[in-house]
């Protein structure tokens, strides 16, 4: 069974969403988000503390008239802007990540065989036996065969000739993927 498609940004986002169901992937992403949020918060809280503790710094910056409440309010607004900017630029950062990938917007052919999966693209060929598949995720539009926490063979429904071909590929893979508890 074969899926032939062009690897698009929507496929990349769907893969990230499916990968997020894995505990280890979730935990690694949470850590980086916590570092950004908490690091920015600590930075924003330290500014008023430093300015209150060291009046000479406050004076050298020309902030004579600022009271502590105004400093904390200003840094709270600054923190809110940092977080808003982080959220708003997330999709742009994901698009940049996608564009840097060698398979971005290239035609890919993934084939399911009795022995495993074969992927062929203009720039690379790879093969993997069924024992390498860690888990399988399916949606109405995709089948993902994961070989790592965020790495998977992607089988989009649009890559198949019909809905029946897509469904039979899912059934074929389900028969061969070893459940996580049985490894």
Order of alpha helices (4+ residues) and beta strands (2+ residues): beta-alpha-alpha-alpha-alpha-beta-beta-beta-beta-beta-beta-alpha
